[in-house]
Amino acid sequence: MNIPGNNTDLRNALEDVNLPNLLAVVACITGDDYWLQDKFAPAPIEAPDGSMFPDDSGRYSDEIAAEIKAAAVQVISELRDGRRPMPPAPDQARLQQLMSFTVAEPVDDGYAAMLMEETRFRDRDDQWKAQLQQAVAAGRAEDFLVVIIGAGMSGLGTAAKLQAAGIPYVVLEKNDAVGGTWYENTYPDCGVDTPNHYYSYSFNRNPNWSGYFSKRDELFAYFDNCADEFDVRGNIRFNTEVRRAAYDNKTNKWTVDIQTGDDAEQISANVVISAVGQLNRPSMPDIPGLQDFAGESWHSARWRGDVDLSGKRVAVIGTGCSCVQLLPKTAAVADRALVFQRTPHWVSPARDYYRPVEQGQLWALNHIPFYAEFHRARMIWSFGDRVWPAVVADPDWQQSGLSMNETNHGMREALTEFIKEGLGEKTHYVEKCVPDFPVWGKRLIVDNGWYPTLARDNVDLITDPIKRIVAAGIEMQDGTVHEVDVLILATGFHTNQFLWPMDIIGKNGQTLEAIWGDAANAYKGVSVPDFPNMYCLYGPNTNIVHGGSIIYQVECQIHYVMQCITAMLEKRLDALEVRAEANKTYNEEVQAISRTLAWGHPNVESWYKNSAGQVVNNSPFSLQKYWQVTHELDLADYHLQQAGDNEAA
Ligand code: N01
């Protein structure tokens, strides 16, 4: 790493950094356990009031903080000036020791192993890279083609791996650009709810995020740049929609029917990877009369930036994350904003939601060795599984109708107070805003001023049932008509129909839709019996509610799929198909665990559940556990069919 500038630059930067992270850096560079004495132990992670971020100061005394900074200036300047050799990256034991010390909580072996890969102190691709290289060098990837459906976050990440490995692939993208959801969603204040230094590929971190929670344009730019940095853009066919994909038992190949404008075409592929996401097909509400509305109307994911909302009467139906994000800016310009809520969500205070990344922090992320890695590890620790115990049912808990356990109940009380504070004088809204399901029954929405927005004079929260839409506005069951100029449908996405509207036909001639109905399931969320050589990314039971980044989940899946592709080429397999029994056992466990978690609670009605009340979208596992579940491919879980053979094992 080239360290620019002089000691003044360094000292200035250190004013803005996270001091426990800096301590880890100093300990790494020096290799000296002097820095792990009790006097350098930071305060345990505790977010200051109204913040999702742990205190950056470590609550050190001035004297200790000065000693850490002075040591950092000395060792980093020595590295800069070539007076000290660059130390090796920490091994797992050292990472575990430094993390445990600096987060002031025990970080176990499994977590340390996962963090080694998430920081890239260890390259997770090493698990399959050499075998795949050998197979490619032996010519096994000739006449082999992988089709990736979708050029959003999952598709780009997979394409990156295939491109680097020299495996032929094509990405089919229905839009005219990459980015998927970050391309399509352009509503006001659209942004991410996970800190960006974690919400980014582990293999392509961005040290230059402008904020801790970036907004849509910056996120889209990141993914757009990734397409070039990964050198995959040339393999993407834009404006190309997959209509149908059918597996041919004789050739063991997929025939993929695609449509580009008026042109229909077929592609023959060895492997199909669905990277279509869970949130890509807007769901229109089943409210009668939508087409009768005389004003402008659109879905939140199809934002009409050309319509000026200033001075208009605007209705928003739906109060999920999209509505929460778009409402403050909408209400600030509208004459009136009417919010139609069926179910309230829990909203979490987030003082740092709009916090820009400080100049010194930017400098450190770019120029201080190991700092960006420890920063990412700390974000994963703070925004991940730390809350897991709060989502698991305590069988002895008395208030199980409202909460999962004592900690979960404490959150309910704290967030209820937050609601009351935010609503101010509109106390009559409090009851409407407190959910009847446990905290984490749905992913916590990161607050952007939701309750103070509802408290505005020009905003009304309406919870009575809607009867229908009429030309003038929204008619309620009691006959009242709320007249509006604009109707915004923030009503979510088709989430339970995973690969809808594509027809995916397996080896027995049945469609996925027919087999799944609204109870989609897949082995590890990735592989489906009867659908050989087909893999889902962000598939059934892989969404995360308690915290964490969906990029993390998808990287776990990409890693698993790359092992499948490696096995196919290395072992000359024509087909790899998950065994029905393995899938059944896995999904029985998924459902059993889901019933004990906050999002499986009977009071939760959400897009995570199907008509039978089964959780079909969310992972039942902690982040670390899912990493473990997907880390090693076990071929015993699969039927293997070798080239020219019937089943080989
Ligand atoms: O959609 P939703 P969203 N009549 O499905 C209501 C992600 N995301 O676009 O709860 C009346 O959450 C429905 O009511 P109910 C995130 O994962 C992330 O907001 O079903 N109302 C609900 O209030 C999120 O979970 C970010 O009772 C109707 C709303 O519409 C997912 O996207 C930002 C109705 C739909 O809420 C989807 O969020 C935005 C009807 N007929 C989104 N039908 C980040 O920050 C539906 N509703 C990263």
Residues whose N, C-alpha, C, O or C-beta is under 5 A from the ligand:
A	BS01	N01	G191 V192 D193 L279 P285 D286 I287 I317 G318 T319 G320 C321 S322 C323 R342 T343 A490 T491 G492 F493 E605 W607
